[in-house]
Amino acid sequence: MTQVGVWDARYAAEPDVPGEAAWVLREFAHLLPSHGQALDLACGLGANASFLAVRGLDTTAWDNSEVAMEKLQAYASAQKLRLLTAVRDVVAHPPEPASFDVIVVTHFLARALFPALIAALRPGGLLFYQTFTCEKIATLKTPSNPDFLLAPNELLHLCAGLRILAYREDGRAGDLTSGMRARAACVGQKT
Ligand SMILES: C[S@@+](CC[C@H](N)C(=O)[O-])C[C@H]1O[C@@H](n2cnc3c(N)ncnc32)[C@H](O)[C@@H]1O
């Protein structure tokens, strides 16, 4: 089965409603503008996209899983959300320069995409990013492919073209049963 087929099968088996938005978006929601255009890139079932649309942003959601995009568009229409979905390979077709006020990417890593993501922000625009790190915590499931795992501080370096408003990596310090483990999160602003 292709990688897209794997995601389609997974989403077909999941509920039709998006789950909870990522921590980085909930925690730093106060940084969001009151209006503007937002993108949830590699959105899956669109929990982040729905969160952005509910907050009044004109939201676009892209993923290359047709199943996920059908489910999300149906949910958005039923809820009357300002949310448009598209089946799109975001690596082959990244966003256009200066096209969004907010870009959210969670649990997806394509390092080569960072220059395009930063270029796609309008002046003052925000990038919310959260994904897995290489720190293995026994109780937490993370991807096995090291290409999808951030090295320590790597997200900070990938976002270096932005003004960093928030950054979190708990690493392996202290009590491993609490905190945000095996993930890093960043909010950066285009100056
Ligand atoms: C781990 S899921 C994350 C989904 C969502 N962002 C979240 O945090 O729940 C990774 C998503 O990336 C999508 N994906 C992988 N490669 C992609 C590509 N080249 N273009 C668009 N979407 C892609 C998959 O279909 C899947 O929905």
The ligand as an SDF file (V2000), in Angstrom:
LIG
                    3D

 27 29  0  0  0  0  0  0  0  0999 V2000
    0.6680   12.3620   11.6710 C   0  0  0  0  0  0  0  0  0  0  0  0
   -0.5330   13.0150   10.5490 S   0  0  0  0  0  0  0  0  0  0  0  0
   -0.8000   14.6040   11.2750 C   0  0  0  0  0  0  0  0  0  0  0  0
   -2.1470   15.1610   10.9690 C   0  0  0  0  0  0  0  0  0  0  0  0
   -2.4850   16.4370   11.7300 C   0  0  0  0  0  0  0  0  0  0  0  0
   -1.6260   17.5390   11.3400 N   0  0  0  0  0  0  0  0  0  0  0  0
   -2.3880   16.1970   13.2220 C   0  0  0  0  0  0  0  0  0  0  0  0
   -1.5390   16.7730   13.8950 O   0  0  0  0  0  0  0  0  0  0  0  0
   -3.1970   15.4060   13.7250 O   0  0  0  0  0  0  0  0  0  0  0  0
    0.4510   13.4000    9.1070 C   0  0  0  0  0  0  0  0  0  0  0  0
   -0.3960   13.8740    7.9370 C   0  0  0  0  0  0  0  0  0  0  0  0
    0.4550   14.3000    6.8740 O   0  0  0  0  0  0  0  0  0  0  0  0
   -0.1700   13.9720    5.6580 C   0  0  0  0  0  0  0  0  0  0  0  0
    0.8730   14.0010    4.6170 N   0  0  0  0  0  0  0  0  0  0  0  0
    1.9920   13.2570    4.5500 C   0  0  0  0  0  0  0  0  0  0  0  0
    2.7210   13.6170    3.4730 N   0  0  0  0  0  0  0  0  0  0  0  0
    2.0320   14.6040    2.8480 C   0  0  0  0  0  0  0  0  0  0  0  0
    2.2590   15.3960    1.6840 C   0  0  0  0  0  0  0  0  0  0  0  0
    3.3740   15.2520    0.9450 N   0  0  0  0  0  0  0  0  0  0  0  0
    1.3400   16.3180    1.3340 N   0  0  0  0  0  0  0  0  0  0  0  0
    0.2160   16.4920    2.0710 C   0  0  0  0  0  0  0  0  0  0  0  0
   -0.0540   15.7910    3.1960 N   0  0  0  0  0  0  0  0  0  0  0  0
    0.8490   14.8620    3.5770 C   0  0  0  0  0  0  0  0  0  0  0  0
   -0.8030   12.6180    5.9170 C   0  0  0  0  0  0  0  0  0  0  0  0
   -1.8370   12.3240    5.0060 O   0  0  0  0  0  0  0  0  0  0  0  0
   -1.3020   12.8000    7.3460 C   0  0  0  0  0  0  0  0  0  0  0  0
   -2.6290   13.2840    7.3460 O   0  0  0  0  0  0  0  0  0  0  0  0
  1  2  1  0
  2  3  1  0
  2 10  1  0
  3  4  1  0
  4  5  1  0
  5  6  1  0
  5  7  1  0
  7  8  2  0
  7  9  1  0
 10 11  1  0
 11 12  1  0
 11 26  1  0
 12 13  1  0
 13 14  1  0
 13 24  1  0
 14 15  1  0
 14 23  1  0
 15 16  2  0
 16 17  1  0
 17 18  1  0
 17 23  2  0
 18 19  1  0
 18 20  2  0
 20 21  1  0
 21 22  2  0
 22 23  1  0
 24 25  1  0
 24 26  1  0
 26 27  1  0
M  CHG  2   2   1   9  -1
M  END
$$$$
